[in-house]
Amino acid sequence: MITVSKSQLKAKMLEYFRRVEQTGEELIVTNNRAPVLKVIPIGDKKDVAEVFADMRGKVKYYDDILTPETDEWGEV
């Protein structure tokens, strides 16, 4: 994690942004030594199958998954 003051960021913003982009490291911006902003790189979009791949075959559901839950949660 990179920490930088607002004044340092202002002077070298492009340099810091490139570093975040290249390394994937978070950038914390401070004001009077207190964190005020967090800059993070946008990750690659993943499809649902990829996100839940490690869960495939591990989740067990014993009821019918298509049964409405309005009794439990009430009507919306």
C-alpha positions as a printed Julia matrix, in Angstrom:
76×3 Matrix{Float64}:
   0.0     0.0     0.0
   1.33    3.39   -1.02
   0.61    6.35    1.26
   1.0     9.91    0.02
  -0.06   13.36    1.19
  -2.32   15.52   -0.93
   0.54   17.9    -1.71
   2.85   15.07   -2.81
   0.1    13.6    -4.94
  -0.56   16.96   -6.58
   3.11   17.29   -7.56
   3.47   13.74   -8.95
  -0.06   12.52   -9.61
   0.62   10.87  -12.97
   3.61    9.0   -11.52
   1.53    7.65   -8.62
  -1.38    6.71  -10.89
   0.95    4.81  -13.22
   2.42    2.95  -10.26
  -1.05    1.91   -9.05
  -1.95    0.81  -12.57
   1.24   -1.21  -13.07
   1.53   -2.85   -9.65
  -2.12   -3.11   -8.62
  -1.15   -1.6    -5.27
  -3.62    0.63   -3.41
  -2.85    4.33   -2.98
  -3.94    6.04    0.26
  -4.08    9.83    0.16
  -3.72   11.69    3.44
  -4.63   15.12    4.7
  -2.74   16.17    7.84
  -1.62   12.52    8.18
  -5.22   11.26    8.27
  -6.33    9.01    5.39
  -9.01   10.65    3.26
  -8.99    8.8    -0.09
  -8.17    5.36   -1.43
  -7.28    4.84   -5.08
  -7.5     1.27   -6.34
  -7.09   -0.15   -9.83
 -10.17   -1.43  -11.61
  -9.89   -5.18  -11.85
 -10.7    -7.27  -14.88
 -14.33   -8.2   -15.12
 -14.95  -11.88  -14.49
 -17.94  -13.93  -15.49
 -20.12  -15.6   -12.86
 -18.72  -19.08  -13.55
 -15.18  -17.86  -12.91
 -16.07  -15.99   -9.71
 -17.83  -19.0    -8.17
 -15.63  -21.72   -9.68
 -14.15  -22.72   -6.3
 -17.67  -23.19   -4.88
 -18.89  -25.54   -7.64
 -19.97  -28.84   -6.14
 -19.53  -27.64   -2.53
 -22.87  -25.91   -1.89
 -25.81  -28.07   -0.85
 -29.39  -26.86   -0.84
 -32.02  -29.28    0.41
 -35.25  -27.45   -0.48
 -36.63  -26.49   -3.87
 -34.68  -23.35   -4.82
 -37.64  -22.05   -6.83
 -39.99  -21.96   -3.81
 -41.05  -18.34   -3.07
 -39.83  -16.95    0.25
 -42.67  -14.43    0.72
 -43.9   -16.21    3.85
 -40.53  -15.77    5.52
 -39.76  -12.25    4.33
 -43.19  -10.81    3.65
 -44.55   -9.19    0.52
 -42.55   -6.32   -0.98
